[in-house]
Amino acid sequence: MRRASLILTAGVVAALLGACERKPFKEALVLGGTRIPAATLNRGHRVFAQSCAACHGDRGDGLGTAAAGTFPPPRNFVPGFFKFVSVADSGLPTDEDLLRSVTRGVPGTRMPPWTGLRPGDHEAAIHYVKTFGERWRRLKVGPPIARPADPWPAATGPATVPTAATTRGDEVYHGAAQCWTCHPAYRTRDEALAAARRALIAKQGSAPAQLKMRGRLHRPEVVDTRYGRLTPPDFLEQAMHGGDDDADLFRAIAAGIGGTSMPTWAARLDARDLWALVHYVRSLLRMKGTPEARALAARVREAS
């Protein structure tokens, strides 16, 4: 414990010394279309140096002294792309998006919830983070995607008992959205193929005799992203880095995951189907670690 404490202390000291190389801001900057006073940026600089630079690096490049061996690695702020946003098409995140990651942390990673800062420090830190990326100087923050009321009736009971919402979400997941392109399928290959054909027929009146489907549908597909090669989550096994309540899931599905191939589904699905997907994914997450989850995974694996 003492050795780990010394390593962490050394990392913080190194980050503080490195961060001091950056000159104080003397003028306000327009970042994401909003004018940020110099005093706020300088305050954010101090907060970042004390609480963030050890992992994210004094240059915001994710190469801090405490970043080695960290998986997933700390976010590199220089490109200006962020995963957990409420805006479409990998747009710049809103301040609320950034604050959510800072105050709640990122589950399943080493990013903790920063709850012990003084009032105003969180806001100053997120504004300072913007100074690392050129996108913040060129682009404006777009409007967040609206979250309409959930049209499906509330349901209680075991996650394994289908409801109208989860049944529809299952059909959308495997059919219209074909989420198994990257995520695992939770139906057999034949069942997923049938759902995809039904969706095509409903949309355009016909479906080709053969549909292309990747191999090993029971496992997620490794994909190229702006953050390197990543594996989309298996909802029966993994934590949701962006959060797993209804609002978090709706945001991730509707807006997509910035910098990845996860699209803005709000442009392709109506509110009813977006919410159905939320309920279906929630049902899978609730099954995580149960005998039912293992049985479902085995059924799909053996039939695929």
Phi and psi restraints in degrees (value plus and minus 20) as a CYANA .aco file:
   2 ARG   PHI     -84.7   -44.7
   2 ARG   PSI     -59.9   -19.9
   3 ARG   PHI     -84.1   -44.1
   3 ARG   PSI     -63.9   -23.9
   4 ALA   PHI     -81.8   -41.8
   4 ALA   PSI     -58.2   -18.2
   5 SER   PHI     -85.5   -45.5
   5 SER   PSI     -59.7   -19.7
   6 LEU   PHI     -85.7   -45.7
   6 LEU   PSI     -59.0   -19.0
   7 ILE   PHI     -84.4   -44.4
   7 ILE   PSI     -64.9   -24.9
   8 LEU   PHI     -83.2   -43.2
   8 LEU   PSI     -62.7   -22.7
   9 THR   PHI     -81.9   -41.9
   9 THR   PSI     -63.1   -23.1
  10 ALA   PHI     -81.8   -41.8
  10 ALA   PSI     -59.5   -19.5
  11 GLY   PHI     -83.7   -43.7
  11 GLY   PSI     -62.6   -22.6
  12 VAL   PHI     -84.7   -44.7
  12 VAL   PSI     -63.1   -23.1
  13 VAL   PHI     -82.2   -42.2
  13 VAL   PSI     -64.1   -24.1
  14 ALA   PHI     -82.7   -42.7
  14 ALA   PSI     -59.9   -19.9
  15 ALA   PHI     -83.8   -43.8
  15 ALA   PSI     -61.8   -21.8
  16 LEU   PHI     -82.8   -42.8
  16 LEU   PSI     -62.5   -22.5
  17 LEU   PHI     -86.3   -46.3
  17 LEU   PSI     -62.0   -22.0
  18 GLY   PHI     -85.2   -45.2
  18 GLY   PSI     -61.8   -21.8
  19 ALA   PHI     -85.4   -45.4
  19 ALA   PSI     -47.5    -7.5
  20 CYS   PHI     -86.6   -46.6
  20 CYS   PSI     -36.0     4.0
  21 GLU   PHI     -87.9   -47.9
  21 GLU   PSI     -43.6    -3.6
  22 ARG   PHI     -97.0   -57.0
  22 ARG   PSI     111.4   151.4
  23 LYS   PHI     -93.7   -53.7
  23 LYS   PSI     128.0   168.0
  24 PRO   PHI     -81.6   -41.6
  24 PRO   PSI     129.9   169.9
  25 PHE   PHI     -98.9   -58.9
  25 PHE   PSI     111.9   151.9
  26 LYS   PHI    -125.9   -85.9
  26 LYS   PSI     -36.9     3.1
  27 GLU   PHI    -154.2  -114.2
  27 GLU   PSI     137.4   177.4
  28 ALA   PHI     -86.3   -46.3
  28 ALA   PSI     134.3   174.3
  29 LEU   PHI    -142.7  -102.7
  29 LEU   PSI     125.5   165.5
  30 VAL   PHI    -114.5   -74.5
  30 VAL   PSI      94.3   134.3
  31 LEU   PHI    -147.3  -107.3
  31 LEU   PSI     100.8   140.8
  32 GLY   PHI      46.0    86.0
  32 GLY   PSI       0.8    40.8
  33 GLY   PHI      70.8   110.8
  33 GLY   PSI     -16.7    23.3
  34 THR   PHI    -141.3  -101.3
  34 THR   PSI     116.7   156.7
  35 ARG   PHI    -100.0   -60.0
  35 ARG   PSI     102.2   142.2
  36 ILE   PHI    -130.8   -90.8
  36 ILE   PSI      99.7   139.7
  37 PRO   PHI     -80.5   -40.5
  37 PRO   PSI     130.2   170.2
  38 ALA   PHI     -79.8   -39.8
  38 ALA   PSI     -57.9   -17.9
  39 ALA   PHI     -80.8   -40.8
  39 ALA   PSI     -58.9   -18.9
  40 THR   PHI     -86.2   -46.2
  40 THR   PSI     -62.3   -22.3
  41 LEU   PHI     -86.1   -46.1
  41 LEU   PSI     -58.7   -18.7
  42 ASN   PHI     -89.2   -49.2
  42 ASN   PSI     -56.4   -16.4
  43 ARG   PHI     -85.2   -45.2
  43 ARG   PSI     -62.5   -22.5
  44 GLY   PHI     -82.9   -42.9
  44 GLY   PSI     -55.9   -15.9
  45 HIS   PHI     -78.2   -38.2
  45 HIS   PSI     -66.0   -26.0
  46 ARG   PHI     -84.7   -44.7
  46 ARG   PSI     -63.3   -23.3
  47 VAL   PHI     -84.1   -44.1
  47 VAL   PSI     -63.5   -23.5
  48 PHE   PHI     -81.7   -41.7
  48 PHE   PSI     -64.3   -24.3
  49 ALA   PHI     -81.3   -41.3
  49 ALA   PSI     -58.2   -18.2
  50 GLN   PHI    -100.4   -60.4
  50 GLN   PSI     -55.3   -15.3
  51 SER   PHI    -137.1   -97.1
  51 SER   PSI     -37.3     2.7
  52 CYS   PHI    -142.4  -102.4
  52 CYS   PSI     -52.8   -12.8
  53 ALA   PHI     -86.6   -46.6
  53 ALA   PSI     -46.0    -6.0
  54 ALA   PHI     -78.2   -38.2
  54 ALA   PSI     -53.8   -13.8
  55 CYS   PHI    -119.9   -79.9
  55 CYS   PSI     -67.6   -27.6
  56 HIS   PHI    -102.5   -62.5
  56 HIS   PSI     -30.0    10.0
  57 GLY   PHI      65.0   105.0
  57 GLY   PSI     125.3   165.3
  58 ASP   PHI     -86.9   -46.9
  58 ASP   PSI     -37.7     2.3
  59 ARG   PHI    -118.3   -78.3
  59 ARG   PSI     -15.3    24.7
  60 GLY   PHI      52.0    92.0
  60 GLY   PSI      -2.7    37.3
  61 ASP   PHI    -114.8   -74.8
  61 ASP   PSI     -13.4    26.6
  62 GLY   PHI      57.4    97.4
  62 GLY   PSI      -8.2    31.8
  63 LEU   PHI    -133.4   -93.4
  63 LEU   PSI      23.0    63.0
  64 GLY   PHI     -89.1   -49.1
  64 GLY   PSI     146.6   186.6
  65 THR   PHI     -86.1   -46.1
  65 THR   PSI     -41.8    -1.8
  66 ALA   PHI    -118.7   -78.7
  66 ALA   PSI     -11.5    28.5
  67 ALA   PHI    -105.5   -65.5
  67 ALA   PSI     -39.8     0.2
  68 ALA   PHI     -78.3   -38.3
  68 ALA   PSI     111.1   151.1
  69 GLY   PHI      58.4    98.4
  69 GLY   PSI     -18.5    21.5
  70 THR   PHI    -102.2   -62.2
  70 THR   PSI     109.0   149.0
  71 PHE   PHI    -155.8  -115.8
  71 PHE   PSI     109.0   149.0
  72 PRO   PHI     -85.9   -45.9
  72 PRO   PSI     134.3   174.3
  73 PRO   PHI     -88.5   -48.5
  73 PRO   PSI     138.6   178.6
  74 PRO   PHI     -79.6   -39.6
  74 PRO   PSI     129.0   169.0
  75 ARG   PHI     -83.6   -43.6
  75 ARG   PSI     114.8   154.8
  76 ASN   PHI    -108.4   -68.4
  76 ASN   PSI      94.9   134.9
  77 PHE   PHI    -104.9   -64.9
  77 PHE   PSI     -29.1    10.9
  78 VAL   PHI     -85.0   -45.0
  78 VAL   PSI     -65.1   -25.1
  79 PRO   PHI     -85.9   -45.9
  79 PRO   PSI     -43.6    -3.6
  80 GLY   PHI      61.5   101.5
  80 GLY   PSI       0.3    40.3
  81 PHE   PHI    -128.1   -88.1
  81 PHE   PSI     122.8   162.8
  82 PHE   PHI    -156.2  -116.2
  82 PHE   PSI     123.6   163.6
  83 LYS   PHI     -96.4   -56.4
  83 LYS   PSI     -69.1   -29.1
  84 PHE   PHI    -120.1   -80.1
  84 PHE   PSI      62.7   102.7
  85 VAL   PHI    -143.6  -103.6
  85 VAL   PSI     145.4   185.4
  86 SER   PHI    -131.1   -91.1
  86 SER   PSI     -10.4    29.6
  87 VAL   PHI    -128.9   -88.9
  87 VAL   PSI     138.1   178.1
  88 ALA   PHI     -99.8   -59.8
  88 ALA   PSI     136.2   176.2
  89 ASP   PHI      34.9    74.9
  89 ASP   PSI      26.3    66.3
  90 SER   PHI      39.5    79.5
  90 SER   PSI       9.9    49.9
  91 GLY   PHI     -88.5   -48.5
  91 GLY   PSI     149.3   189.3
  92 LEU   PHI     -80.3   -40.3
  92 LEU   PSI     117.3   157.3
  93 PRO   PHI     -91.1   -51.1
  93 PRO   PSI     133.0   173.0
  94 THR   PHI     -94.6   -54.6
  94 THR   PSI     144.5   184.5
  95 ASP   PHI     -80.0   -40.0
  95 ASP   PSI     -55.4   -15.4
  96 GLU   PHI     -82.6   -42.6
  96 GLU   PSI     -57.9   -17.9
  97 ASP   PHI     -81.7   -41.7
  97 ASP   PSI     -67.6   -27.6
  98 LEU   PHI     -86.7   -46.7
  98 LEU   PSI     -61.9   -21.9
  99 LEU   PHI     -82.4   -42.4
  99 LEU   PSI     -56.7   -16.7
 100 ARG   PHI     -81.1   -41.1
 100 ARG   PSI     -64.1   -24.1
 101 SER   PHI     -86.9   -46.9
 101 SER   PSI     -56.3   -16.3
 102 VAL   PHI     -93.7   -53.7
 102 VAL   PSI     -65.0   -25.0
 103 THR   PHI    -101.6   -61.6
 103 THR   PSI     -49.2    -9.2
 104 ARG   PHI    -118.5   -78.5
 104 ARG   PSI     -37.8     2.2
 105 GLY   PHI      58.2    98.2
 105 GLY   PSI    -196.2  -156.2
 106 VAL   PHI    -143.6  -103.6
 106 VAL   PSI      82.3   122.3
 107 PRO   PHI     -75.4   -35.4
 107 PRO   PSI     121.3   161.3
 108 GLY   PHI      63.0   103.0
 108 GLY   PSI     -14.5    25.5
 109 THR   PHI    -150.9  -110.9
 109 THR   PSI    -198.5  -158.5
 110 ARG   PHI    -108.1   -68.1
 110 ARG   PSI     -14.9    25.1
 111 MET   PHI     -99.5   -59.5
 111 MET   PSI      89.9   129.9
 112 PRO   PHI    -107.6   -67.6
 112 PRO   PSI     146.7   186.7
 113 PRO   PHI     -94.6   -54.6
 113 PRO   PSI     104.1   144.1
 114 TRP   PHI    -112.1   -72.1
 114 TRP   PSI      71.4   111.4
 115 THR   PHI    -125.0   -85.0
 115 THR   PSI     -29.2    10.8
 116 GLY   PHI    -116.9   -76.9
 116 GLY   PSI     -10.0    30.0
 117 LEU   PHI    -101.1   -61.1
 117 LEU   PSI     141.9   181.9
 118 ARG   PHI     -93.0   -53.0
 118 ARG   PSI     134.6   174.6
 119 PRO   PHI     -74.8   -34.8
 119 PRO   PSI     111.1   151.1
 120 GLY   PHI      75.2   115.2
 120 GLY   PSI     -38.2     1.8
 121 ASP   PHI     -89.4   -49.4
 121 ASP   PSI     -60.2   -20.2
 122 HIS   PHI     -78.9   -38.9
 122 HIS   PSI     -68.0   -28.0
 123 GLU   PHI     -81.7   -41.7
 123 GLU   PSI     -63.2   -23.2
 124 ALA   PHI     -83.4   -43.4
 124 ALA   PSI     -60.1   -20.1
 125 ALA   PHI     -84.7   -44.7
 125 ALA   PSI     -62.4   -22.4
 126 ILE   PHI     -88.8   -48.8
 126 ILE   PSI     -52.2   -12.2
 127 HIS   PHI     -88.7   -48.7
 127 HIS   PSI     -57.3   -17.3
 128 TYR   PHI     -86.1   -46.1
 128 TYR   PSI     -58.1   -18.1
 129 VAL   PHI     -76.2   -36.2
 129 VAL   PSI     -53.5   -13.5
 130 LYS   PHI     -83.9   -43.9
 130 LYS   PSI     -44.8    -4.8
 131 THR   PHI     -89.8   -49.8
 131 THR   PSI     -33.9     6.1
 132 PHE   PHI     -98.2   -58.2
 132 PHE   PSI     -45.3    -5.3
 133 GLY   PHI    -129.6   -89.6
 133 GLY   PSI     111.3   151.3
 134 GLU   PHI     -85.4   -45.4
 134 GLU   PSI     -47.9    -7.9
 135 ARG   PHI     -78.1   -38.1
 135 ARG   PSI     -53.0   -13.0
 136 TRP   PHI     -87.2   -47.2
 136 TRP   PSI     -45.4    -5.4
 137 ARG   PHI    -105.1   -65.1
 137 ARG   PSI     -43.8    -3.8
 138 ARG   PHI    -116.4   -76.4
 138 ARG   PSI     -51.9   -11.9
 139 LEU   PHI    -134.3   -94.3
 139 LEU   PSI     141.4   181.4
 140 LYS   PHI    -125.6   -85.6
 140 LYS   PSI     131.2   171.2
 141 VAL   PHI     -90.3   -50.3
 141 VAL   PSI     107.3   147.3
 142 GLY   PHI    -100.2   -60.2
 142 GLY   PSI     147.8   187.8
 143 PRO   PHI     -90.2   -50.2
 143 PRO   PSI     121.8   161.8
 144 PRO   PHI     -88.9   -48.9
 144 PRO   PSI     131.3   171.3
 145 ILE   PHI     -90.9   -50.9
 145 ILE   PSI     110.3   150.3
 146 ALA   PHI     -88.2   -48.2
 146 ALA   PSI     127.0   167.0
 147 ARG   PHI    -129.1   -89.1
 147 ARG   PSI      80.5   120.5
 148 PRO   PHI     -89.6   -49.6
 148 PRO   PSI     146.4   186.4
 149 ALA   PHI     -82.8   -42.8
 149 ALA   PSI     125.2   165.2
 150 ASP   PHI     -88.6   -48.6
 150 ASP   PSI      97.8   137.8
 151 PRO   PHI    -101.9   -61.9
 151 PRO   PSI     -28.0    12.0
 152 TRP   PHI    -111.4   -71.4
 152 TRP   PSI     120.4   160.4
 153 PRO   PHI     -85.7   -45.7
 153 PRO   PSI     126.0   166.0
 154 ALA   PHI     -83.7   -43.7
 154 ALA   PSI     123.6   163.6
 155 ALA   PHI    -150.4  -110.4
 155 ALA   PSI     125.7   165.7
 156 THR   PHI    -143.6  -103.6
 156 THR   PSI     145.9   185.9
 157 GLY   PHI      96.1   136.1
 157 GLY   PSI    -199.4  -159.4
 158 PRO   PHI     -81.9   -41.9
 158 PRO   PSI     127.9   167.9
 159 ALA   PHI     -85.3   -45.3
 159 ALA   PSI     -41.8    -1.8
 160 THR   PHI    -100.3   -60.3
 160 THR   PSI     -29.3    10.7
 161 VAL   PHI    -110.4   -70.4
 161 VAL   PSI      93.7   133.7
 162 PRO   PHI     -84.2   -44.2
 162 PRO   PSI     126.1   166.1
 163 THR   PHI    -139.9   -99.9
 163 THR   PSI     153.9   193.9
 164 ALA   PHI     -79.0   -39.0
 164 ALA   PSI     -59.6   -19.6
 165 ALA   PHI     -88.7   -48.7
 165 ALA   PSI     -66.8   -26.8
 166 THR   PHI     -91.0   -51.0
 166 THR   PSI     -51.9   -11.9
 167 THR   PHI     -84.4   -44.4
 167 THR   PSI     -64.6   -24.6
 168 ARG   PHI     -87.2   -47.2
 168 ARG   PSI     -60.4   -20.4
 169 GLY   PHI     -82.5   -42.5
 169 GLY   PSI     -58.7   -18.7
 170 ASP   PHI     -79.2   -39.2
 170 ASP   PSI     -64.8   -24.8
 171 GLU   PHI     -85.9   -45.9
 171 GLU   PSI     -61.6   -21.6
 172 VAL   PHI     -86.9   -46.9
 172 VAL   PSI     -64.3   -24.3
 173 TYR   PHI     -76.2   -36.2
 173 TYR   PSI     -67.3   -27.3
 174 HIS   PHI    -111.0   -71.0
 174 HIS   PSI     -36.2     3.8
 175 GLY   PHI    -126.8   -86.8
 175 GLY   PSI    -105.5   -65.5
 176 ALA   PHI     -82.0   -42.0
 176 ALA   PSI     -61.0   -21.0
 177 ALA   PHI    -109.0   -69.0
 177 ALA   PSI     -44.5    -4.5
 178 GLN   PHI      27.0    67.0
 178 GLN   PSI      32.0    72.0
 179 CYS   PHI     -81.6   -41.6
 179 CYS   PSI     -40.3    -0.3
 180 TRP   PHI     -87.1   -47.1
 180 TRP   PSI     -26.9    13.1
 181 THR   PHI     -78.0   -38.0
 181 THR   PSI     -54.4   -14.4
 182 CYS   PHI    -142.1  -102.1
 182 CYS   PSI     -67.7   -27.7
 183 HIS   PHI     -99.2   -59.2
 183 HIS   PSI     148.4   188.4
 184 PRO   PHI     -87.3   -47.3
 184 PRO   PSI     134.8   174.8
 185 ALA   PHI    -104.9   -64.9
 185 ALA   PSI     129.1   169.1
 186 TYR   PHI    -136.8   -96.8
 186 TYR   PSI      -2.0    38.0
 187 ARG   PHI    -146.5  -106.5
 187 ARG   PSI     144.3   184.3
 188 THR   PHI     -87.4   -47.4
 188 THR   PSI     147.1   187.1
 189 ARG   PHI     -78.3   -38.3
 189 ARG   PSI     -64.9   -24.9
 190 ASP   PHI     -84.2   -44.2
 190 ASP   PSI     -58.8   -18.8
 191 GLU   PHI     -89.1   -49.1
 191 GLU   PSI     -61.0   -21.0
 192 ALA   PHI     -85.7   -45.7
 192 ALA   PSI     -59.6   -19.6
 193 LEU   PHI     -82.8   -42.8
 193 LEU   PSI     -62.7   -22.7
 194 ALA   PHI     -83.9   -43.9
 194 ALA   PSI     -59.9   -19.9
 195 ALA   PHI     -85.1   -45.1
 195 ALA   PSI     -61.2   -21.2
 196 ALA   PHI     -84.4   -44.4
 196 ALA   PSI     -59.2   -19.2
 197 ARG   PHI     -85.8   -45.8
 197 ARG   PSI     -62.4   -22.4
 198 ARG   PHI     -80.2   -40.2
 198 ARG   PSI     -61.2   -21.2
 199 ALA   PHI     -85.0   -45.0
 199 ALA   PSI     -61.8   -21.8
 200 LEU   PHI     -85.8   -45.8
 200 LEU   PSI     -61.6   -21.6
 201 ILE   PHI     -84.2   -44.2
 201 ILE   PSI     -60.9   -20.9
 202 ALA   PHI     -85.4   -45.4
 202 ALA   PSI     -53.2   -13.2
 203 LYS   PHI    -104.0   -64.0
 203 LYS   PSI     -62.8   -22.8
 204 GLN   PHI    -147.7  -107.7
 204 GLN   PSI     -16.3    23.7
 205 GLY   PHI      69.0   109.0
 205 GLY   PSI     -28.7    11.3
 206 SER   PHI    -178.4  -138.4
 206 SER   PSI     147.8   187.8
 207 ALA   PHI    -162.7  -122.7
 207 ALA   PSI     124.0   164.0
 208 PRO   PHI     -83.6   -43.6
 208 PRO   PSI     135.2   175.2
 209 ALA   PHI     -82.4   -42.4
 209 ALA   PSI     -53.6   -13.6
 210 GLN   PHI    -142.7  -102.7
 210 GLN   PSI     110.8   150.8
 211 LEU   PHI    -133.1   -93.1
 211 LEU   PSI     116.5   156.5
 212 LYS   PHI     -97.5   -57.5
 212 LYS   PSI     106.0   146.0
 213 MET   PHI    -152.9  -112.9
 213 MET   PSI     118.7   158.7
 214 ARG   PHI     -91.6   -51.6
 214 ARG   PSI     144.5   184.5
 215 GLY   PHI     -98.7   -58.7
 215 GLY   PSI     147.8   187.8
 216 ARG   PHI      29.5    69.5
 216 ARG   PSI      37.1    77.1
 217 LEU   PHI     -82.8   -42.8
 217 LEU   PSI     -40.5    -0.5
 218 HIS   PHI     -96.3   -56.3
 218 HIS   PSI     -26.8    13.2
 219 ARG   PHI    -141.5  -101.5
 219 ARG   PSI     130.9   170.9
 220 PRO   PHI     -88.7   -48.7
 220 PRO   PSI     133.4   173.4
 221 GLU   PHI    -115.1   -75.1
 221 GLU   PSI     109.2   149.2
 222 VAL   PHI     -87.8   -47.8
 222 VAL   PSI     110.2   150.2
 223 VAL   PHI    -146.4  -106.4
 223 VAL   PSI     134.5   174.5
 224 ASP   PHI    -104.2   -64.2
 224 ASP   PSI     113.4   153.4
 225 THR   PHI    -156.1  -116.1
 225 THR   PSI     156.3   196.3
 226 ARG   PHI     -89.4   -49.4
 226 ARG   PSI     -27.6    12.4
 227 TYR   PHI    -130.7   -90.7
 227 TYR   PSI      -6.8    33.2
 228 GLY   PHI      83.9   123.9
 228 GLY   PSI    -191.1  -151.1
 229 ARG   PHI    -102.6   -62.6
 229 ARG   PSI     103.1   143.1
 230 LEU   PHI    -148.1  -108.1
 230 LEU   PSI     139.6   179.6
 231 THR   PHI    -129.4   -89.4
 231 THR   PSI      97.3   137.3
 232 PRO   PHI     -78.2   -38.2
 232 PRO   PSI     132.6   172.6
 233 PRO   PHI     -90.2   -50.2
 233 PRO   PSI     126.2   166.2
 234 ASP   PHI    -113.0   -73.0
 234 ASP   PSI      95.8   135.8
 235 PHE   PHI     -88.9   -48.9
 235 PHE   PSI     -32.7     7.3
 236 LEU   PHI    -107.9   -67.9
 236 LEU   PSI     -25.9    14.1
 237 GLU   PHI    -152.6  -112.6
 237 GLU   PSI     -53.6   -13.6
 238 GLN   PHI    -130.1   -90.1
 238 GLN   PSI     137.5   177.5
 239 ALA   PHI     -97.0   -57.0
 239 ALA   PSI     128.3   168.3
 240 MET   PHI    -108.7   -68.7
 240 MET   PSI      90.4   130.4
 241 HIS   PHI     -81.8   -41.8
 241 HIS   PSI     -48.6    -8.6
 242 GLY   PHI    -111.3   -71.3
 242 GLY   PSI     -15.3    24.7
 243 GLY   PHI      82.5   122.5
 243 GLY   PSI     136.7   176.7
 244 ASP   PHI    -147.7  -107.7
 244 ASP   PSI      -3.9    36.1
 245 ASP   PHI    -104.6   -64.6
 245 ASP   PSI     155.4   195.4
 246 ASP   PHI     -79.4   -39.4
 246 ASP   PSI     -61.8   -21.8
 247 ALA   PHI     -84.4   -44.4
 247 ALA   PSI     -60.3   -20.3
 248 ASP   PHI     -83.9   -43.9
 248 ASP   PSI     -66.1   -26.1
 249 LEU   PHI     -87.0   -47.0
 249 LEU   PSI     -60.9   -20.9
 250 PHE   PHI     -81.8   -41.8
 250 PHE   PSI     -63.7   -23.7
 251 ARG   PHI     -81.0   -41.0
 251 ARG   PSI     -66.0   -26.0
 252 ALA   PHI     -83.9   -43.9
 252 ALA   PSI     -60.3   -20.3
 253 ILE   PHI     -94.2   -54.2
 253 ILE   PSI     -67.0   -27.0
 254 ALA   PHI     -89.2   -49.2
 254 ALA   PSI     -65.9   -25.9
 255 ALA   PHI    -109.5   -69.5
 255 ALA   PSI     -41.5    -1.5
 256 GLY   PHI      66.7   106.7
 256 GLY   PSI    -199.8  -159.8
 257 ILE   PHI    -130.0   -90.0
 257 ILE   PSI      91.9   131.9
 258 GLY   PHI     -74.8   -34.8
 258 GLY   PSI     115.3   155.3
 259 GLY   PHI      59.9    99.9
 259 GLY   PSI     -12.1    27.9
 260 THR   PHI    -147.5  -107.5
 260 THR   PSI    -198.8  -158.8
 261 SER   PHI    -103.0   -63.0
 261 SER   PSI     -20.0    20.0
 262 MET   PHI     -90.6   -50.6
 262 MET   PSI      92.2   132.2
 263 PRO   PHI    -101.3   -61.3
 263 PRO   PSI     154.0   194.0
 264 THR   PHI    -102.0   -62.0
 264 THR   PSI      74.2   114.2
 265 TRP   PHI     -91.5   -51.5
 265 TRP   PSI     -36.3     3.7
 266 ALA   PHI     -82.2   -42.2
 266 ALA   PSI     -42.7    -2.7
 267 ALA   PHI    -103.9   -63.9
 267 ALA   PSI     -28.0    12.0
 268 ARG   PHI    -143.1  -103.1
 268 ARG   PSI     -43.0    -3.0
 269 LEU   PHI    -143.5  -103.5
 269 LEU   PSI     130.0   170.0
 270 ASP   PHI    -101.4   -61.4
 270 ASP   PSI     151.4   191.4
 271 ALA   PHI     -79.8   -39.8
 271 ALA   PSI     -57.0   -17.0
 272 ARG   PHI     -83.1   -43.1
 272 ARG   PSI     -63.6   -23.6
 273 ASP   PHI     -94.8   -54.8
 273 ASP   PSI     -52.9   -12.9
 274 LEU   PHI     -80.5   -40.5
 274 LEU   PSI     -66.4   -26.4
 275 TRP   PHI     -88.7   -48.7
 275 TRP   PSI     -53.7   -13.7
 276 ALA   PHI     -82.2   -42.2
 276 ALA   PSI     -60.8   -20.8
 277 LEU   PHI     -81.5   -41.5
 277 LEU   PSI     -61.3   -21.3
 278 VAL   PHI     -76.9   -36.9
 278 VAL   PSI     -68.1   -28.1
 279 HIS   PHI     -86.3   -46.3
 279 HIS   PSI     -57.0   -17.0
 280 TYR   PHI     -87.7   -47.7
 280 TYR   PSI     -65.4   -25.4
 281 VAL   PHI     -83.6   -43.6
 281 VAL   PSI     -59.7   -19.7
 282 ARG   PHI     -80.5   -40.5
 282 ARG   PSI     -58.1   -18.1
 283 SER   PHI     -85.3   -45.3
 283 SER   PSI     -56.3   -16.3
 284 LEU   PHI     -88.0   -48.0
 284 LEU   PSI     -62.5   -22.5
 285 LEU   PHI     -82.7   -42.7
 285 LEU   PSI     -56.6   -16.6
 286 ARG   PHI     -88.7   -48.7
 286 ARG   PSI     -43.6    -3.6
 287 MET   PHI    -102.6   -62.6
 287 MET   PSI     -31.5     8.5
 288 LYS   PHI     -72.7   -32.7
 288 LYS   PSI     109.3   149.3
 289 GLY   PHI      62.8   102.8
 289 GLY   PSI     -15.4    24.6
 290 THR   PHI    -119.1   -79.1
 290 THR   PSI     141.8   181.8
 291 PRO   PHI     -79.2   -39.2
 291 PRO   PSI     -54.7   -14.7
 292 GLU   PHI     -82.3   -42.3
 292 GLU   PSI     -60.1   -20.1
 293 ALA   PHI     -84.1   -44.1
 293 ALA   PSI     -63.3   -23.3
 294 ARG   PHI     -85.7   -45.7
 294 ARG   PSI     -57.5   -17.5
 295 ALA   PHI     -87.1   -47.1
 295 ALA   PSI     -61.3   -21.3
 296 LEU   PHI     -84.0   -44.0
 296 LEU   PSI     -66.1   -26.1
 297 ALA   PHI     -81.1   -41.1
 297 ALA   PSI     -60.7   -20.7
 298 ALA   PHI     -86.2   -46.2
 298 ALA   PSI     -60.7   -20.7
 299 ARG   PHI     -80.2   -40.2
 299 ARG   PSI     -66.1   -26.1
 300 VAL   PHI     -88.2   -48.2
 300 VAL   PSI     -62.6   -22.6
 301 ARG   PHI     -81.5   -41.5
 301 ARG   PSI     -65.3   -25.3
 302 GLU   PHI     -90.3   -50.3
 302 GLU   PSI     -46.4    -6.4
 303 ALA   PHI    -115.2   -75.2
 303 ALA   PSI     -22.5    17.5
